[in-house]
Amino acid sequence: MKNLFTLGLILFLGMSAFGQDSYYSFVDFQKTLPRPGDAMRRKEDTLRRQFEQKKLDWPARQMYIRSFKYDGE
């Protein structure tokens, strides 16, 4: 469940970079909500460091996310 949450957060952050003008207000709105705002505050620095370690641009311009789950989960 924790990994799924992290993937969701990565997707959320990646979406914000696809079109700064079109998604900027969406991201700002999401940051005002309790759960997404808290997740951003807790995880953004970690994600930024992981991107820097892999020499990737932050925020990502495009992102492909592939997720797997077991049957019944």
C-alpha positions in Angstrom: 0.0 0.0 0.0 2.9 2.4 0.8 4.5 1.8 -2.6 1.2 2.4 -4.3 0.9 5.7 -2.4 4.4 6.7 -3.5 3.6 5.8 -7.1 0.5 8.0 -6.9 2.5 10.8 -5.6 5.0 10.5 -8.3 2.2 10.5 -10.9 0.8 13.6 -9.3 4.1 15.3 -9.4 4.8 14.2 -13.0 1.4 15.5 -14.1 2.3 18.9 -12.8 5.2 19.1 -15.3 3.3 18.2 -18.5 2.0 21.7 -19.1 3.0 24.2 -16.5 0.1 26.5 -17.4 -2.6 23.9 -17.6 -1.7 21.9 -14.5 -0.2 24.6 -12.2 -3.6 25.6 -10.7 -4.5 21.9 -10.3 -1.3 21.3 -8.3 -1.8 24.4 -6.2 -5.3 23.3 -5.4 -4.1 19.8 -4.5 -1.6 21.3 -2.1 -4.4 23.0 -0.2 -6.1 19.6 0.6 -5.0 17.8 3.7 -3.8 14.5 2.4 -2.1 15.6 -0.9 -0.6 18.7 0.8 0.8 16.6 3.6 2.2 14.0 1.1 3.9 16.8 -0.9 5.5 18.3 2.2 6.7 14.9 3.4 7.9 13.4 0.1 9.0 16.2 -2.3 12.5 16.6 -0.8 13.0 12.8 -1.0 11.9 12.6 -4.6 14.0 15.6 -5.6 17.1 14.0 -4.1 16.4 10.7 -5.8 16.1 12.5 -9.2 19.4 14.4 -8.5 21.2 11.1 -7.6 20.1 9.7 -11.0 21.0 13.0 -12.7 17.4 13.6 -13.8 15.8 16.9 -14.2 13.4 18.0 -11.5 10.5 18.4 -11.9 10.1 15.7 -14.6 8.8 16.9 -18.0 7.4 13.5 -18.8 7.0 10.3 -16.8 5.9 6.8 -17.6 4.7 4.8 -14.6 4.1 1.1 -14.7 2.5 -0.6 -11.7 1.9 -4.2 -10.9 -0.4 -5.8 -8.3 -1.2 -9.3 -7.2 -4.6 -10.8 -7.8 -7.1 -9.9 -5.1 -5.2 -6.8 -3.9 
